[in-house]
């Protein structure tokens, strides 16, 4: 959020109050029947309003916001110029829902589908069925899809599985049967597996990218992975 407009508003209020007070004083003085007491009351009201505006405008919180304004604006401008379009707090139910609906809209318009993920369940699992029906619709329209997932037998995958499932070391979310069935059904659906380096989920369409970093922080005996997600608008077709 931009902070400077707040201070510009306070400055405009200062100017407006000064002009209004000057005009009001001269206006009242132009009438001989106006008593001095009335003039003093009007002046007191104007001073009180001015003091209130100045106290609000120079409070500690406002001053700190002004001090941080330049840095936050510079960071925001840099990220926006780089293509950042949305950020989602995945611990917020509203943000999580908004991210899901935005992702589904992106899939519906996608000319290419590319996904790098741990399990890809949100996109590829018929059981989870979060984005699958949108994904399947694009596959039905012969939109090419390239998928890379973390090898279920890799040490990196086993490490995360043990944190999530204890001694079993099994990822119940990995939709291998669905992935095999999809690969057999759609010739434009390609899947590869990587043994290391899968530290985030990245979904790409022809003009948008969703970046969702992983972590290994435990909460209630599992890795909730509720961190953040960022949507980037690509300026050219992803390769």
Beta strands, then each sheet from edge to edge (+ up, - down):
strand 1: 84-89
strand 2: 113-117
strand 3: 145-150
strand 4: 189-194
strand 5: 200-204
strand 6: 208-213
strand 7: 228-233
sheet 1: 1+ 7- 6+ 5- 2+ 3+ 4+
end
